[in-house]
Amino acid sequence: MDEDKDTQAQAQQGKHNTGAADLEKVTDYAEEKEISGGNLDNAINAITDKRRRDAEQKADLEKRLASVKVKKEDVDVVVQEFEVPRPKAERVLKENNGDLQAALTALLNA
């Protein structure tokens, strides 16, 4: 009976040892792979530039859409036919330069 307990204890200890060995492999790999400061700076700058360009494009789009005039009747048609909120109907019409037919087609294909 004591032999069974010893065998079980050794088997369990063996399982724990393999886990420690696996963990050691992972930490060795992570230590070998260092992150260079230059690459990190380049990545941060690239992300910052992309966010800035995206924000500029969005601001330009919003400015262009704000200049588009839409007819109240066209907005009413879109709201009634597609049961969308008025702001969404106005947005779709503005994105399609106030063209009702193009806006309806865009909503159908969305």
Secondary structure, DSSP 4 states (H G I P E B T S, - for coil): -HHHHHHHHHHHHHHHHHHHHHHHHHHHHHHHSPPPHHHHHHHHHHHHHHHHHHHHHHHHHHHHHHH----HHHHHHHHHHH---HHHHHHHHHHTTT-HHHHHHHHHH-
